[in-house]
Amino acid sequence: TAPEIPAKEGYNETAPKWDKDGKNITADTEINAVYTKNQPGEYADVTPDTNVGGGKLTENVDTLKDKILFGPGDKELIEQGADVEIRLEIKDISKSVPADDKAKVEAKLGDGNVAMYLDVSMFVEIGGIQEFKLTELTEKTKISFKLSDSFINTDKDVTRTYSIIHVHDGKAEIITPVFDAAMKTLTFETDRFSTYGVVYTDEKI
């Protein structure tokens, strides 16, 4: 009678089995336990559709996963089959933007006007139980959101351009987004998550 095969971490999705049934043995025979390694966890983008302007990541989650700096323990869980959910959250914080962030945006404004302040955050959940908030990625990713009609120019005598002022770790930088007039969307690249000021500048033609 073959003994029960002991469990082995990382090999428990497919039950282990003996490589021979142990029957009709007529000579010394070696019987080994066969383990099948768990398939690594799958990645899913679970960004909510309630984000400002339906904001979302525009690249495939399989590409994005290589830009996340996981800890050794996280990598082990994923290799053993824990699924990963990535969530982007974009909130309008125009009424609650930190005073210091607001001051840094205004210092970079020039002739521009602030349409709104956004808090852009990214969360990663591993195995449905372990969630952490990212502050940055190893490379930039693209984010897109739809502008409110109130920020779309309808004056034929005016040319409107958009920019985004990002405040992170006390420093402000200007990002040049791509505006799609047909879709009314702004798309920009970033590798850090914090406060963003959406700015527009009008110029008479």
C-alpha positions, 0 to 999 in steps of 0.5 A: 500500500503506497503511503500518502504523498506529502504536500509540497508548497507551490505544487498543490493545484494539481494533486501529486501522484506516484509514477507507478501503481505498485502492482505486480512487482517482481524485482526491486523497483523505485517508485517516485512521487510526481509533482506538477508545479502550480501555474503562476497567477494571472493578472487582471485590470480591475480599474473601476468605471467610476473614475473621473472621466472614466479614467483608465490604463491604456496599456495591456495589463501583461505589459504593465506587470513588468513595471511593478516592483514586487517584493521577494515574498510577493513574487513567490506568491504569484509564482505559486498561483496567486492572482494579481489585481491592478486597480487605477483610481482617479479622484477629483480633489479640487476642493481638498487638494493639499495647500502645498501641492496647490501652491506648487501647481500655481507656481508653474501655471504661467498663463494657464488656468487650473481646470481641476486637481486629481489624485491618481493612485494605483493599488495592487492586490495579490491573492485576494488578501494582500493589497498595497498602494504603489507610489511609482513604477519602474517605467512610465505607463499611459493613462487616459480620461475624458474631459468634462464638456465645461473644459472643452473650447467651443470658441472658434477664435480661441486655440486651447492647449492642455497641460498637466502639472504633476506634484510628487515628493514636493516637486512639480513637473509639467507633462504634455498630454495628448488631446483627442478632440473627437473623443474629448480625452487627455492621455498622458504618461507617468510612472508616479502616483500623487497629485495632478493639476489639469491645466488649459491655456487659451490663445486668441487666433 
